[in-house]
Every structure is written in structure tokens, then in C-alpha cells.
Amino acid sequence: DGPASPPDRASQCFSCHGADGNPSLSAVPIIAGQQPEYLQDTLNAYRSGLRGGGRAIVMQEIAKDLSDDDIAALSAWFGDQK
Amino acid sequence: DGPASPPDRASQCFSCHGADGNPSLSAVPIIAGQQPEYLQDTLNAYRSGLRGGGRAIVMQEIAKDLSDDDIAALSAWFGDQK
């Protein structure tokens, strides 16, 4: 399971995805409780540019500065939220 | 809210996403309770090819045969699942 307090890099996720992964913006996906492996694959795909199109550019910009450890920590933490 | 029984086209989603949108496959996203507007935007992006890369080809193949009504019904129904 993910640690109790959010990982360092999580704060940049909060503006769109909400402080616990439950967004107030209706077009933004809920990531609280999402499958960690899916979150990890998706962040890796944004970082590598494999996943693109439309608003993906926002995620590509954010993901390109994330390390493997960041991606693992963020995926575990948000996956662990309700 | 979405109707109680799943829309016609939902059966092709079940094999990966599970019969109520909670997948057994750890790399597949949970879509039960996901934001309907996000689901709708995402299905439209797969249908138009805007979202691509990696496993997206599976979703592109499925989405290309969906009508606007199908996409709206699927998004509402899965968004309504727990």
C-alpha cells in the first residue's frame, strides 16, 4: 500500500485531480483508488510520449520531469486513496 | 444517472473492464464510478484516433464502431456503477 502522506511530487497533481485524487472538474479522471499498475503504465506512457493527443500535452509536460521512483510513489499513493 | 441495466454495447467492455467496470486485470483501469464526462471524452478520443499509443489500439478498434448515443449511454452507465 501507499504511504499515508502524499509523495513530494503529488502537489502538482492536486490542482486538476484534487487533493486526494477526486477532482472537482468533471472532465478530469478520478485517480483515487485507481489501479496502481494502470496509473504507473499511464504515467510512463505520458513521460515517453507514447500516450498523446488533446489534453495529454498537460500530462506529458508534468510526467517528463518524473523519475521512476516518483511514478511508483504517486501510483501507489493515489491508488491507495478512497 | 445511467439506466439500471447495461447498454447494448457494454458487453464488449466486460472482458477487460469487468461486468460492472471493476477489472480483475491489474493493468486495466477501473471505469466504475469514473467521471462520465471523462469517459465520454476518452471514448471520443479513441474513436477519432486522437488518443493513441500502446494498448490504445484495442480501444480504438472498439470505439470506432460506437455511435454518439452508444458513447453517451456507456459513459453514463459505467459512471453510475460502484
Backbone of each chain as nested JSON, in Angstrom:
{
  "chains": [
    {"id": "A", "residues": [
      {"number": 1, "name": "ASP", "atoms": {"N": [0.833, -1.203, 0.0], "CA": [0.0, 0.0, 0.0], "C": [0.867, 1.251, 0.0]}},
      {"number": 2, "name": "GLY", "atoms": {"N": [0.259, 2.386, -0.417], "CA": [0.998, 3.652, -0.481], "C": [1.148, 4.231, 0.92]}},
      {"number": 3, "name": "PRO", "atoms": {"N": [2.178, 5.102, 1.117], "CA": [2.369, 5.729, 2.432], "C": [1.178, 6.651, 2.744]}},
      {"number": 4, "name": "ALA", "atoms": {"N": [1.021, 7.051, 4.029], "CA": [-0.108, 7.885, 4.425], "C": [-0.007, 9.274, 3.791]}},
      {"number": 5, "name": "SER", "atoms": {"N": [1.154, 9.919, 3.948], "CA": [1.23, 11.297, 3.432], "C": [1.62, 11.234, 1.947]}},
      {"number": 6, "name": "PRO", "atoms": {"N": [1.156, 12.238, 1.163], "CA": [1.402, 12.192, -0.278], "C": [2.887, 12.33, -0.614]}},
      {"number": 7, "name": "PRO", "atoms": {"N": [3.338, 11.719, -1.707], "CA": [4.734, 11.86, -2.139], "C": [5.032, 13.311, -2.51]}},
      {"number": 8, "name": "ASP", "atoms": {"N": [6.326, 13.667, -2.547], "CA": [6.728, 15.061, -2.837], "C": [6.028, 15.606, -4.072]}},
      {"number": 9, "name": "ARG", "atoms": {"N": [6.06, 14.858, -5.164], "CA": [5.634, 15.414, -6.453], "C": [4.098, 15.478, -6.575]}},
      {"number": 10, "name": "ALA", "atoms": {"N": [3.361, 15.006, -5.563], "CA": [1.902, 14.904, -5.699], "C": [1.231, 16.273, -5.802]}},
      {"number": 11, "name": "SER", "atoms": {"N": [1.869, 17.3, -5.226], "CA": [1.182, 18.6, -5.165], "C": [0.819, 19.112, -6.568]}},
      {"number": 12, "name": "GLN", "atoms": {"N": [1.642, 18.791, -7.57], "CA": [1.32, 19.301, -8.912], "C": [0.124, 18.568, -9.529]}},
      {"number": 13, "name": "CYS", "atoms": {"N": [-0.276, 17.461, -8.902], "CA": [-1.442, 16.715, -9.412], "C": [-2.735, 17.293, -8.846]}},
      {"number": 14, "name": "PHE", "atoms": {"N": [-2.603, 17.919, -7.672], "CA": [-3.805, 18.302, -6.936], "C": [-4.661, 19.333, -7.664]}},
      {"number": 15, "name": "SER", "atoms": {"N": [-4.032, 20.227, -8.393], "CA": [-4.809, 21.319, -8.998], "C": [-5.893, 20.778, -9.926]}},
      {"number": 16, "name": "CYS", "atoms": {"N": [-5.578, 19.677, -10.651], "CA": [-6.607, 19.121, -11.542], "C": [-7.309, 17.915, -10.91]}},
      {"number": 17, "name": "HIS", "atoms": {"N": [-6.542, 17.037, -10.289], "CA": [-7.104, 15.779, -9.816], "C": [-7.653, 15.844, -8.385]}},
      {"number": 18, "name": "GLY", "atoms": {"N": [-7.474, 17.017, -7.714], "CA": [-7.98, 17.138, -6.337], "C": [-6.964, 16.62, -5.332]}},
      {"number": 19, "name": "ALA", "atoms": {"N": [-7.051, 17.085, -4.087], "CA": [-6.021, 16.798, -3.071], "C": [-5.969, 15.322, -2.689]}},
      {"number": 20, "name": "ASP", "atoms": {"N": [-6.999, 14.556, -3.072], "CA": [-6.952, 13.114, -2.758], "C": [-7.261, 12.285, -3.996]}},
      {"number": 21, "name": "GLY", "atoms": {"N": [-7.209, 12.944, -5.163], "CA": [-7.433, 12.188, -6.396], "C": [-8.882, 12.168, -6.846]}},
      {"number": 22, "name": "ASN", "atoms": {"N": [-9.724, 12.983, -6.13], "CA": [-11.132, 13.112, -6.532], "C": [-11.336, 14.537, -7.046]}},
      {"number": 23, "name": "PRO", "atoms": {"N": [-11.322, 14.715, -8.38], "CA": [-11.354, 16.05, -8.96], "C": [-12.717, 16.729, -8.859]}},
      {"number": 24, "name": "SER", "atoms": {"N": [-12.672, 18.078, -8.797], "CA": [-13.941, 18.807, -8.854], "C": [-14.282, 19.077, -10.324]}},
      {"number": 25, "name": "LEU", "atoms": {"N": [-13.278, 19.04, -11.193], "CA": [-13.501, 19.278, -12.632], "C": [-14.075, 18.009, -13.26]}},
      {"number": 26, "name": "SER", "atoms": {"N": [-15.233, 18.131, -13.902], "CA": [-15.961, 16.928, -14.354], "C": [-15.264, 16.205, -15.513]}},
      {"number": 27, "name": "ALA", "atoms": {"N": [-14.366, 16.894, -16.22], "CA": [-13.729, 16.23, -17.374], "C": [-12.397, 15.582, -16.983]}},
      {"number": 28, "name": "VAL", "atoms": {"N": [-12.011, 15.737, -15.711], "CA": [-10.723, 15.194, -15.25], "C": [-10.97, 13.846, -14.572]}},
      {"number": 29, "name": "PRO", "atoms": {"N": [-10.165, 12.81, -14.896], "CA": [-10.426, 11.5, -14.314], "C": [-10.169, 11.433, -12.816]}},
      {"number": 30, "name": "ILE", "atoms": {"N": [-11.038, 10.669, -12.158], "CA": [-10.797, 10.292, -10.761], "C": [-9.59, 9.356, -10.765]}},
      {"number": 31, "name": "ILE", "atoms": {"N": [-8.588, 9.63, -9.971], "CA": [-7.456, 8.703, -9.863], "C": [-7.379, 8.095, -8.469]}},
      {"number": 32, "name": "ALA", "atoms": {"N": [-8.188, 8.604, -7.549], "CA": [-8.244, 7.982, -6.209], "C": [-8.76, 6.558, -6.359]}},
      {"number": 33, "name": "GLY", "atoms": {"N": [-8.022, 5.607, -5.806], "CA": [-8.452, 4.213, -5.844], "C": [-8.289, 3.545, -7.195]}},
      {"number": 34, "name": "GLN", "atoms": {"N": [-7.678, 4.247, -8.142], "CA": [-7.458, 3.631, -9.469], "C": [-6.366, 2.559, -9.33]}},
      {"number": 35, "name": "GLN", "atoms": {"N": [-6.313, 1.642, -10.27], "CA": [-5.32, 0.552, -10.226], "C": [-3.901, 1.133, -10.293]}},
      {"number": 36, "name": "PRO", "atoms": {"N": [-3.049, 0.894, -9.298], "CA": [-1.686, 1.442, -9.332], "C": [-0.919, 1.065, -10.588]}},
      {"number": 37, "name": "GLU", "atoms": {"N": [-1.09, -0.173, -11.048], "CA": [-0.323, -0.598, -12.237], "C": [-0.773, 0.208, -13.459]}},
      {"number": 38, "name": "TYR", "atoms": {"N": [-2.106, 0.492, -13.535], "CA": [-2.607, 1.307, -14.656], "C": [-2.053, 2.729, -14.565]}},
      {"number": 39, "name": "LEU", "atoms": {"N": [-2.056, 3.284, -13.34], "CA": [-1.525, 4.647, -13.152], "C": [-0.055, 4.692, -13.562]}},
      {"number": 40, "name": "GLN", "atoms": {"N": [0.689, 3.659, -13.164], "CA": [2.123, 3.614, -13.463], "C": [2.337, 3.515, -14.974]}},
      {"number": 41, "name": "ASP", "atoms": {"N": [1.596, 2.604, -15.632], "CA": [1.73, 2.46, -17.093], "C": [1.374, 3.766, -17.795]}},
      {"number": 42, "name": "THR", "atoms": {"N": [0.32, 4.427, -17.275], "CA": [-0.154, 5.647, -17.932], "C": [0.852, 6.785, -17.764]}},
      {"number": 43, "name": "LEU", "atoms": {"N": [1.398, 6.941, -16.546], "CA": [2.407, 7.991, -16.336], "C": [3.641, 7.711, -17.191]}},
      {"number": 44, "name": "ASN", "atoms": {"N": [4.034, 6.435, -17.284], "CA": [5.169, 6.089, -18.141], "C": [4.866, 6.424, -19.604]}},
      {"number": 45, "name": "ALA", "atoms": {"N": [3.614, 6.168, -20.016], "CA": [3.239, 6.441, -21.419], "C": [3.224, 7.951, -21.693]}},
      {"number": 46, "name": "TYR", "atoms": {"N": [2.802, 8.727, -20.697], "CA": [2.853, 10.19, -20.897], "C": [4.302, 10.647, -20.93]}},
      {"number": 47, "name": "ARG", "atoms": {"N": [5.123, 10.093, -20.025], "CA": [6.529, 10.509, -19.953], "C": [7.267, 10.182, -21.255]}},
      {"number": 48, "name": "SER", "atoms": {"N": [6.96, 9.035, -21.823], "CA": [7.67, 8.628, -23.061], "C": [7.026, 9.253, -24.298]}},
      {"number": 49, "name": "GLY", "atoms": {"N": [5.834, 9.816, -24.129], "CA": [5.135, 10.398, -25.272], "C": [4.291, 9.375, -26.007]}},
      {"number": 50, "name": "LEU", "atoms": {"N": [4.281, 8.125, -25.497], "CA": [3.514, 7.068, -26.157], "C": [2.03, 7.405, -26.146]}},
      {"number": 51, "name": "ARG", "atoms": {"N": [1.563, 7.968, -25.031], "CA": [0.158, 8.385, -24.977], "C": [0.116, 9.882, -25.253]}},
      {"number": 52, "name": "GLY", "atoms": {"N": [-0.686, 10.204, -26.263], "CA": [-0.739, 11.618, -26.625], "C": [-2.115, 12.033, -27.04]}},
      {"number": 53, "name": "GLY", "atoms": {"N": [-2.214, 13.198, -27.623], "CA": [-3.494, 13.655, -28.155], "C": [-4.223, 14.548, -27.167]}},
      {"number": 54, "name": "GLY", "atoms": {"N": [-4.759, 15.662, -27.674], "CA": [-5.624, 16.546, -26.89], "C": [-4.956, 17.032, -25.619]}},
      {"number": 55, "name": "ARG", "atoms": {"N": [-5.645, 16.857, -24.513], "CA": [-5.149, 17.416, -23.247], "C": [-3.957, 16.63, -22.728]}},
      {"number": 56, "name": "ALA", "atoms": {"N": [-3.576, 15.543, -23.437], "CA": [-2.457, 14.742, -22.94], "C": [-1.2, 15.595, -22.806]}},
      {"number": 57, "name": "ILE", "atoms": {"N": [-1.158, 16.682, -23.583], "CA": [0.051, 17.514, -23.552], "C": [0.321, 18.001, -22.128]}},
      {"number": 58, "name": "VAL", "atoms": {"N": [-0.755, 18.255, -21.378], "CA": [-0.587, 18.699, -19.987], "C": [0.122, 17.606, -19.194]}},
      {"number": 59, "name": "MET", "atoms": {"N": [-0.327, 16.371, -19.356], "CA": [0.25, 15.268, -18.59], "C": [1.663, 14.95, -19.088]}},
      {"number": 60, "name": "GLN", "atoms": {"N": [1.888, 15.128, -20.38], "CA": [3.236, 14.868, -20.909], "C": [4.238, 15.849, -20.288]}},
      {"number": 61, "name": "GLU", "atoms": {"N": [3.81, 17.103, -20.165], "CA": [4.693, 18.123, -19.595], "C": [5.049, 17.776, -18.155]}},
      {"number": 62, "name": "ILE", "atoms": {"N": [4.03, 17.358, -17.396], "CA": [4.253, 17.043, -15.984], "C": [5.075, 15.764, -15.846]}},
      {"number": 63, "name": "ALA", "atoms": {"N": [4.716, 14.771, -16.669], "CA": [5.336, 13.446, -16.49], "C": [6.809, 13.432, -16.89]}},
      {"number": 64, "name": "LYS", "atoms": {"N": [7.173, 14.334, -17.806], "CA": [8.56, 14.248, -18.314], "C": [9.604, 14.537, -17.242]}},
      {"number": 65, "name": "ASP", "atoms": {"N": [9.176, 15.202, -16.143], "CA": [10.132, 15.503, -15.065], "C": [10.068, 14.485, -13.937]}},
      {"number": 66, "name": "LEU", "atoms": {"N": [9.263, 13.431, -14.098], "CA": [9.116, 12.466, -13.012], "C": [10.137, 11.337, -13.152]}},
      {"number": 67, "name": "SER", "atoms": {"N": [10.694, 10.916, -12.019], "CA": [11.605, 9.766, -12.03], "C": [10.762, 8.491, -11.914]}},
      {"number": 68, "name": "ASP", "atoms": {"N": [11.407, 7.348, -12.101], "CA": [10.708, 6.064, -11.908], "C": [10.175, 5.975, -10.477]}},
      {"number": 69, "name": "ASP", "atoms": {"N": [10.985, 6.435, -9.519], "CA": [10.536, 6.379, -8.12], "C": [9.33, 7.29, -7.888]}},
      {"number": 70, "name": "ASP", "atoms": {"N": [9.371, 8.49, -8.497], "CA": [8.218, 9.397, -8.38], "C": [6.955, 8.697, -8.899]}},
      {"number": 71, "name": "ILE", "atoms": {"N": [7.077, 8.099, -10.083], "CA": [5.918, 7.46, -10.731], "C": [5.388, 6.318, -9.866]}},
      {"number": 72, "name": "ALA", "atoms": {"N": [6.311, 5.551, -9.296], "CA": [5.881, 4.429, -8.444], "C": [5.186, 4.96, -7.19]}},
      {"number": 73, "name": "ALA", "atoms": {"N": [5.772, 6.014, -6.59], "CA": [5.21, 6.554, -5.344], "C": [3.841, 7.193, -5.589]}},
      {"number": 74, "name": "LEU", "atoms": {"N": [3.722, 7.954, -6.684], "CA": [2.44, 8.607, -6.999], "C": [1.368, 7.554, -7.3]}},
      {"number": 75, "name": "SER", "atoms": {"N": [1.751, 6.531, -8.058], "CA": [0.78, 5.486, -8.427], "C": [0.293, 4.744, -7.191]}},
      {"number": 76, "name": "ALA", "atoms": {"N": [1.222, 4.445, -6.283], "CA": [0.832, 3.713, -5.061], "C": [-0.053, 4.601, -4.184]}},
      {"number": 77, "name": "TRP", "atoms": {"N": [0.356, 5.886, -4.042], "CA": [-0.38, 6.754, -3.125], "C": [-1.801, 7.032, -3.62]}},
      {"number": 78, "name": "PHE", "atoms": {"N": [-1.935, 7.444, -4.885], "CA": [-3.291, 7.734, -5.392], "C": [-4.119, 6.452, -5.467]}},
      {"number": 79, "name": "GLY", "atoms": {"N": [-3.494, 5.344, -5.796], "CA": [-4.22, 4.077, -5.836], "C": [-4.774, 3.699, -4.472]}},
      {"number": 80, "name": "ASP", "atoms": {"N": [-4.117, 4.242, -3.438], "CA": [-4.49, 3.91, -2.066], "C": [-5.554, 4.84, -1.505]}},
      {"number": 81, "name": "GLN", "atoms": {"N": [-5.883, 5.901, -2.215], "CA": [-6.881, 6.862, -1.724], "C": [-8.283, 6.364, -2.019]}},
      {"number": 82, "name": "LYS", "atoms": {"N": [-9.236, 6.886, -1.221], "CA": [-10.631, 6.458, -1.436], "C": [-11.391, 7.492, -2.261]}}
    ]},
    {"id": "B", "residues": [
      {"number": 1, "name": "ASP", "atoms": {"N": [-28.52, 10.2, -14.046], "CA": [-27.835, 8.916, -13.799], "C": [-28.083, 7.941, -14.937]}},
      {"number": 2, "name": "GLY", "atoms": {"N": [-27.213, 6.907, -15.0], "CA": [-27.356, 5.913, -16.077], "C": [-28.491, 4.948, -15.754]}},
      {"number": 3, "name": "PRO", "atoms": {"N": [-29.01, 4.262, -16.779], "CA": [-30.081, 3.277, -16.554], "C": [-29.543, 2.102, -15.733]}},
      {"number": 4, "name": "ALA", "atoms": {"N": [-30.45, 1.297, -15.123], "CA": [-30.022, 0.187, -14.276], "C": [-29.316, -0.878, -15.091]}},
      {"number": 5, "name": "SER", "atoms": {"N": [-29.942, -1.334, -16.18], "CA": [-29.308, -2.43, -16.937], "C": [-28.294, -1.826, -17.909]}},
      {"number": 6, "name": "PRO", "atoms": {"N": [-27.207, -2.579, -18.208], "CA": [-26.155, -2.024, -19.067], "C": [-26.661, -1.771, -20.481]}},
      {"number": 7, "name": "PRO", "atoms": {"N": [-26.091, -0.766, -21.165], "CA": [-26.453, -0.514, -22.567], "C": [-26.035, -1.686, -23.449]}},
      {"number": 8, "name": "ASP", "atoms": {"N": [-26.626, -1.755, -24.65], "CA": [-26.354, -2.881, -25.554], "C": [-24.861, -3.126, -25.716]}},
      {"number": 9, "name": "ARG", "atoms": {"N": [-24.111, -2.061, -26.017], "CA": [-22.707, -2.244, -26.42], "C": [-21.783, -2.549, -25.231]}},
      {"number": 10, "name": "ALA", "atoms": {"N": [-22.313, -2.58, -24.006], "CA": [-21.442, -2.714, -22.824], "C": [-20.762, -4.075, -22.757]}},
      {"number": 11, "name": "SER", "atoms": {"N": [-21.38, -5.086, -23.358], "CA": [-20.826, -6.451, -23.188], "C": [-19.383, -6.538, -23.696]}},
      {"number": 12, "name": "GLN", "atoms": {"N": [-19.044, -5.754, -24.724], "CA": [-17.664, -5.848, -25.24], "C": [-16.657, -5.185, -24.307]}},
      {"number": 13, "name": "CYS", "atoms": {"N": [-17.164, -4.451, -23.335], "CA": [-16.262, -3.807, -22.36], "C": [-15.93, -4.761, -21.21]}},
      {"number": 14, "name": "PHE", "atoms": {"N": [-16.867, -5.694, -20.982], "CA": [-16.77, -6.52, -19.78], "C": [-15.515, -7.395, -19.745]}},
      {"number": 15, "name": "SER", "atoms": {"N": [-15.094, -7.877, -20.888], "CA": [-13.977, -8.838, -20.882], "C": [-12.724, -8.237, -20.244]}},
      {"number": 16, "name": "CYS", "atoms": {"N": [-12.494, -6.921, -20.463], "CA": [-11.31, -6.307, -19.844], "C": [-11.682, -5.523, -18.578]}},
      {"number": 17, "name": "HIS", "atoms": {"N": [-12.781, -4.758, -18.637], "CA": [-13.104, -3.846, -17.549], "C": [-13.976, -4.47, -16.452]}},
      {"number": 18, "name": "GLY", "atoms": {"N": [-14.41, -5.745, -16.675], "CA": [-15.255, -6.39, -15.668], "C": [-16.719, -6.054, -15.893]}},
      {"number": 19, "name": "ALA", "atoms": {"N": [-17.627, -6.892, -15.394], "CA": [-19.059, -6.766, -15.686], "C": [-19.678, -5.514, -15.082]}},
      {"number": 20, "name": "ASP", "atoms": {"N": [-18.968, -4.857, -14.154], "CA": [-19.514, -3.613, -13.584], "C": [-18.467, -2.504, -13.632]}},
      {"number": 21, "name": "GLY", "atoms": {"N": [-17.417, -2.724, -14.423], "CA": [-16.401, -1.688, -14.561], "C": [-15.274, -1.784, -13.55]}},
      {"number": 22, "name": "ASN", "atoms": {"N": [-15.261, -2.919, -12.802], "CA": [-14.167, -3.166, -11.859], "C": [-13.364, -4.353, -12.38]}},
      {"number": 23, "name": "PRO", "atoms": {"N": [-12.231, -4.089, -13.059], "CA": [-11.497, -5.159, -13.731], "C": [-10.73, -6.074, -12.791]}},
      {"number": 24, "name": "SER", "atoms": {"N": [-10.57, -7.338, -13.221], "CA": [-9.698, -8.239, -12.445], "C": [-8.256, -8.063, -12.924]}},
      {"number": 25, "name": "LEU", "atoms": {"N": [-8.085, -7.548, -14.137], "CA": [-6.725, -7.364, -14.692], "C": [-6.129, -6.086, -14.1]}},
      {"number": 26, "name": "SER", "atoms": {"N": [-4.952, -6.214, -13.463], "CA": [-4.421, -5.077, -12.685], "C": [-3.966, -3.902, -13.558]}},
      {"number": 27, "name": "ALA", "atoms": {"N": [-3.725, -4.153, -14.858], "CA": [-3.236, -3.048, -15.698], "C": [-4.383, -2.319, -16.4]}},
      {"number": 28, "name": "VAL", "atoms": {"N": [-5.614, -2.804, -16.184], "CA": [-6.773, -2.212, -16.862], "C": [-7.443, -1.226, -15.912]}},
      {"number": 29, "name": "PRO", "atoms": {"N": [-7.801, -0.023, -16.399], "CA": [-8.382, 0.962, -15.492], "C": [-9.781, 0.58, -14.991]}},
      {"number": 30, "name": "ILE", "atoms": {"N": [-10.003, 0.93, -13.724], "CA": [-11.357, 0.869, -13.165], "C": [-12.16, 1.965, -13.853]}},
      {"number": 31, "name": "ILE", "atoms": {"N": [-13.3, 1.64, -14.414], "CA": [-14.153, 2.669, -15.001], "C": [-15.464, 2.803, -14.229]}},
      {"number": 32, "name": "ALA", "atoms": {"N": [-15.707, 1.884, -13.306], "CA": [-16.897, 2.01, -12.449], "C": [-16.752, 3.286, -11.627]}},
      {"number": 33, "name": "GLY", "atoms": {"N": [-17.782, 4.148, -11.666], "CA": [-17.767, 5.368, -10.878], "C": [-16.861, 6.453, -11.425]}},
      {"number": 34, "name": "GLN", "atoms": {"N": [-16.279, 6.222, -12.601], "CA": [-15.411, 7.252, -13.195], "C": [-16.3, 8.405, -13.677]}},
      {"number": 35, "name": "GLN", "atoms": {"N": [-15.721, 9.58, -13.865], "CA": [-16.475, 10.751, -14.309], "C": [-17.071, 10.484, -15.704]}},
      {"number": 36, "name": "PRO", "atoms": {"N": [-18.39, 10.536, -15.864], "CA": [-18.993, 10.286, -17.18], "C": [-18.435, 11.183, -18.279]}},
      {"number": 37, "name": "GLU", "atoms": {"N": [-18.182, 12.471, -17.945], "CA": [-17.685, 13.378, -18.991], "C": [-16.286, 12.932, -19.44]}},
      {"number": 38, "name": "TYR", "atoms": {"N": [-15.47, 12.461, -18.464], "CA": [-14.126, 11.976, -18.82], "C": [-14.243, 10.718, -19.693]}},
      {"number": 39, "name": "LEU", "atoms": {"N": [-15.144, 9.811, -19.316], "CA": [-15.331, 8.586, -20.112], "C": [-15.766, 8.947, -21.53]}},
      {"number": 40, "name": "GLN", "atoms": {"N": [-16.687, 9.903, -21.626], "CA": [-17.207, 10.305, -22.941], "C": [-16.088, 10.93, -23.772]}},
      {"number": 41, "name": "ASP", "atoms": {"N": [-15.31, 11.849, -23.171], "CA": [-14.199, 12.487, -23.902], "C": [-13.191, 11.432, -24.347]}},
      {"number": 42, "name": "THR", "atoms": {"N": [-12.943, 10.459, -23.462], "CA": [-11.928, 9.446, -23.766], "C": [-12.392, 8.523, -24.891]}},
      {"number": 43, "name": "LEU", "atoms": {"N": [-13.661, 8.089, -24.829], "CA": [-14.179, 7.234, -25.908], "C": [-14.177, 7.999, -27.236]}},
      {"number": 44, "name": "ASN", "atoms": {"N": [-14.541, 9.285, -27.186], "CA": [-14.486, 10.089, -28.411], "C": [-13.049, 10.189, -28.934]}},
      {"number": 45, "name": "ALA", "atoms": {"N": [-12.091, 10.341, -28.02], "CA": [-10.681, 10.467, -28.436], "C": [-10.176, 9.149, -29.026]}},
      {"number": 46, "name": "TYR", "atoms": {"N": [-10.626, 8.038, -28.489], "CA": [-10.227, 6.746, -29.082], "C": [-10.894, 6.59, -30.448]}},
      {"number": 47, "name": "ARG", "atoms": {"N": [-12.156, 6.974, -30.526], "CA": [-12.902, 6.818, -31.796], "C": [-12.277, 7.68, -32.899]}},
      {"number": 48, "name": "SER", "atoms": {"N": [-11.858, 8.877, -32.538], "CA": [-11.292, 9.782, -33.553], "C": [-9.807, 9.479, -33.802]}},
      {"number": 49, "name": "GLY", "atoms": {"N": [-9.208, 8.68, -32.905], "CA": [-7.786, 8.383, -33.043], "C": [-6.908, 9.422, -32.359]}},
      {"number": 50, "name": "LEU", "atoms": {"N": [-7.56, 10.394, -31.713], "CA": [-6.806, 11.457, -31.041], "C": [-5.964, 10.873, -29.915]}},
      {"number": 51, "name": "ARG", "atoms": {"N": [-6.532, 9.902, -29.189], "CA": [-5.761, 9.236, -28.151], "C": [-5.225, 7.931, -28.73]}},
      {"number": 52, "name": "GLY", "atoms": {"N": [-3.925, 7.803, -28.631], "CA": [-3.318, 6.601, -29.221], "C": [-2.169, 6.098, -28.384]}},
      {"number": 53, "name": "GLY", "atoms": {"N": [-1.43, 5.192, -28.937], "CA": [-0.237, 4.695, -28.268], "C": [-0.492, 3.424, -27.488]}},
      {"number": 54, "name": "GLY", "atoms": {"N": [0.424, 2.466, -27.636], "CA": [0.384, 1.231, -26.852], "C": [-0.928, 0.491, -26.989]}},
      {"number": 55, "name": "ARG", "atoms": {"N": [-1.503, 0.148, -25.858], "CA": [-2.731, -0.665, -25.882], "C": [-3.925, 0.118, -26.391]}},
      {"number": 56, "name": "ALA", "atoms": {"N": [-3.741, 1.405, -26.664], "CA": [-4.89, 2.207, -27.103], "C": [-5.513, 1.61, -28.358]}},
      {"number": 57, "name": "ILE", "atoms": {"N": [-4.696, 0.873, -29.114], "CA": [-5.211, 0.299, -30.373], "C": [-6.445, -0.571, -30.094]}},
      {"number": 58, "name": "VAL", "atoms": {"N": [-6.439, -1.236, -28.928], "CA": [-7.6, -2.078, -28.58], "C": [-8.834, -1.198, -28.447]}},
      {"number": 59, "name": "MET", "atoms": {"N": [-8.683, -0.081, -27.738], "CA": [-9.824, 0.803, -27.514], "C": [-10.223, 1.515, -28.806]}},
      {"number": 60, "name": "GLN", "atoms": {"N": [-9.24, 1.809, -29.645], "CA": [-9.574, 2.475, -30.921], "C": [-10.439, 1.554, -31.767]}},
      {"number": 61, "name": "GLU", "atoms": {"N": [-10.081, 0.266, -31.769], "CA": [-10.842, -0.702, -32.573], "C": [-12.279, -0.778, -32.09]}},
      {"number": 62, "name": "ILE", "atoms": {"N": [-12.441, -0.811, -30.768], "CA": [-13.791, -0.942, -30.198], "C": [-14.578, 0.356, -30.398]}},
      {"number": 63, "name": "ALA", "atoms": {"N": [-13.898, 1.479, -30.148], "CA": [-14.607, 2.764, -30.161], "C": [-15.049, 3.164, -31.562]}},
      {"number": 64, "name": "LYS", "atoms": {"N": [-14.326, 2.703, -32.582], "CA": [-14.649, 3.203, -33.933], "C": [-16.046, 2.789, -34.382]}},
      {"number": 65, "name": "ASP", "atoms": {"N": [-16.605, 1.734, -33.747], "CA": [-17.953, 1.279, -34.146], "C": [-19.048, 1.853, -33.236]}},
      {"number": 66, "name": "LEU", "atoms": {"N": [-18.667, 2.728, -32.321], "CA": [-19.667, 3.242, -31.377], "C": [-20.299, 4.524, -31.92]}},
      {"number": 67, "name": "SER", "atoms": {"N": [-21.598, 4.659, -31.734], "CA": [-22.289, 5.896, -32.119], "C": [-22.182, 6.878, -30.946]}},
      {"number": 68, "name": "ASP", "atoms": {"N": [-22.572, 8.126, -31.203], "CA": [-22.589, 9.117, -30.117], "C": [-23.509, 8.646, -28.986]}},
      {"number": 69, "name": "ASP", "atoms": {"N": [-24.632, 8.064, -29.363], "CA": [-25.577, 7.586, -28.333], "C": [-24.956, 6.439, -27.524]}},
      {"number": 70, "name": "ASP", "atoms": {"N": [-24.264, 5.532, -28.224], "CA": [-23.586, 4.434, -27.515], "C": [-22.611, 5.015, -26.483]}},
      {"number": 71, "name": "ILE", "atoms": {"N": [-21.807, 5.977, -26.93], "CA": [-20.769, 6.557, -26.068], "C": [-21.408, 7.238, -24.866]}},
      {"number": 72, "name": "ALA", "atoms": {"N": [-22.513, 7.957, -25.113], "CA": [-23.194, 8.635, -24.004], "C": [-23.761, 7.606, -23.025]}},
      {"number": 73, "name": "ALA", "atoms": {"N": [-24.378, 6.543, -23.571], "CA": [-25.014, 5.532, -22.705], "C": [-23.965, 4.767, -21.898]}},
      {"number": 74, "name": "LEU", "atoms": {"N": [-22.861, 4.395, -22.541], "CA": [-21.803, 3.656, -21.842], "C": [-21.175, 4.527, -20.751]}},
      {"number": 75, "name": "SER", "atoms": {"N": [-20.937, 5.799, -21.08], "CA": [-20.311, 6.705, -20.117], "C": [-21.207, 6.904, -18.896]}},
      {"number": 76, "name": "ALA", "atoms": {"N": [-22.507, 7.065, -19.153], "CA": [-23.449, 7.268, -18.034], "C": [-23.547, 5.999, -17.195]}},
      {"number": 77, "name": "TRP", "atoms": {"N": [-23.647, 4.837, -17.88], "CA": [-23.84, 3.596, -17.136], "C": [-22.617, 3.236, -16.287]}},
      {"number": 78, "name": "PHE", "atoms": {"N": [-21.444, 3.254, -16.869], "CA": [-20.256, 2.897, -16.089], "C": [-19.977, 3.947, -15.009]}},
      {"number": 79, "name": "GLY", "atoms": {"N": [-20.255, 5.199, -15.342], "CA": [-20.065, 6.256, -14.338], "C": [-20.968, 6.066, -13.137]}},
      {"number": 80, "name": "ASP", "atoms": {"N": [-22.067, 5.352, -13.368], "CA": [-23.076, 5.141, -12.326], "C": [-22.791, 3.895, -11.491]}},
      {"number": 81, "name": "GLN", "atoms": {"N": [-21.82, 3.084, -11.907], "CA": [-21.53, 1.85, -11.149], "C": [-20.631, 2.168, -9.963]}},
      {"number": 82, "name": "LYS", "atoms": {"N": [-20.703, 1.256, -8.99], "CA": [-19.867, 1.473, -7.796], "C": [-18.597, 0.635, -7.88]}}
    ]}
  ]
}
